[in-house]
Structures are given as C-alpha cells and as structure tokens.
Amino acid sequence: MGKKASEALDINYEDLAEYLHINHSVYMRVGHDIYYLTDANFEAWRAQDTSKLNHKGHFTDCSPLVSTVDEFLSLPFVHGKTIKDVFDHATFYASIKG
C-alpha cells in the first residue's frame, strides 16, 4: 500500500477507470472517511477502509473482491452507495509508493 499524496487529483469520473488501470490504486475521501481503492495482485479490485487496520497492520477490506474495474465501480460499499453515487462529493489522491 502506498501513502496518500497531499495534493488532490484533478480527475473526472469518466477517467477514473483508466487511472486505476494505469496506477493500480488511489485514495478516495468522502466526508471524514478515506478509502484505499486498489487491485489485489493485478487479479481483483477492492476498497479498503483506512481507519481500520488488521493484525498485519494493513487496511481492512470494506468491499468484496471483484475481477474488473467496472464491477468495482458499481459496488455499493460507501454507506450503501457506489463510487459514481458519491463522486461529486469525493476527493481523490494519488497513492505514492515508497
């Protein structure tokens, strides 16, 4: 998992899927909640809650694993809403490796 960049990305919903394909992860802030949107070994996609760590010190999953970005974008994991539903109220940040 990378660290959240301090500057917000200038991205629109139509470009988010391509951004994820190229970069493999992004942070999404909705209100006070911050999610880490990422692939799992290039085979599946998931959202993780950054406020909860598991026993290994990693963010905990808050969505099921799905095989495509399109499936992922339609998962209602944000208090019953999808990324598209909350996009206008969300801020995205790059995930910085290292």
C-alpha positions in Angstrom: 0.0 0.0 0.0 1.2 3.4 -0.9 1.0 6.7 1.1 -1.7 9.3 0.3 -0.4 12.3 -1.7 -1.0 15.6 -0.1 -2.4 17.3 -3.2 -5.8 16.2 -4.7 -6.0 14.8 -8.2 -7.9 16.6 -10.9 -9.9 13.7 -12.2 -13.4 13.1 -13.5 -15.5 10.0 -13.2 -15.0 9.1 -16.9 -11.2 8.9 -16.4 -11.2 7.1 -13.1 -11.3 3.5 -14.6 -8.3 4.3 -16.8 -6.5 5.9 -13.9 -7.0 2.8 -11.9 -5.8 0.5 -14.7 -2.6 2.6 -15.1 -1.8 3.3 -11.5 -3.4 0.3 -9.7 -4.6 2.4 -6.7 -5.9 5.7 -5.5 -7.2 7.2 -2.2 -10.7 8.5 -2.0 -12.0 10.8 0.7 -15.8 11.1 1.2 -16.6 13.3 4.2 -14.4 12.1 7.0 -13.9 8.6 5.5 -10.9 7.7 3.5 -10.8 4.6 1.3 -7.9 3.0 -0.5 -9.1 1.7 -3.9 -6.7 -0.9 -5.2 -6.1 -4.0 -7.1 -5.1 -7.3 -5.4 -2.1 -8.7 -7.2 -3.4 -7.4 -10.5 -6.2 -10.0 -10.4 -9.0 -8.3 -8.5 -10.2 -5.0 -7.2 -11.3 -3.9 -3.7 -11.9 -1.0 -1.4 -10.2 -0.8 2.0 -11.1 1.3 5.0 -8.0 3.3 6.0 -9.3 3.9 9.6 -9.2 0.2 10.4 -6.1 -1.9 10.4 -5.9 -5.7 10.5 -3.5 -7.8 12.6 -0.8 -7.3 9.9 -1.1 -3.5 10.1 -2.9 -3.3 6.7 -6.1 -1.5 5.9 -9.2 -3.7 6.2 -11.3 -4.6 3.2 -14.7 -2.9 3.1 -15.8 -4.4 -0.3 -15.7 -7.8 -1.8 -13.1 -8.6 -4.4 -14.2 -8.4 -8.0 -12.4 -9.1 -11.2 -13.0 -6.0 -13.2 -12.8 -2.2 -12.6 -16.3 -1.8 -14.0 -17.7 -4.3 -11.4 -15.7 -2.5 -8.7 -17.1 1.0 -9.6 -20.6 -0.4 -9.2 -20.1 -1.8 -5.7 -22.2 -0.1 -3.0 -19.5 0.0 -0.3 -19.7 3.7 0.7 -22.6 3.5 3.2 -24.7 1.7 0.6 -23.6 4.0 -2.3 -21.3 3.4 -5.3 -18.2 5.4 -6.3 -20.3 7.0 -9.0 -23.0 8.0 -6.5 -20.5 9.8 -4.2 -18.1 11.0 -6.9 -19.2 14.6 -6.8 -18.6 14.7 -3.0 -15.3 12.8 -3.1 -11.7 13.9 -3.4 -9.1 11.7 -4.9 -5.4 11.5 -4.1 -2.6 9.6 -5.7 -1.0 6.7 -3.9 2.7 7.3 -3.6 5.0 4.3 -3.5 8.0 4.2 -1.2 
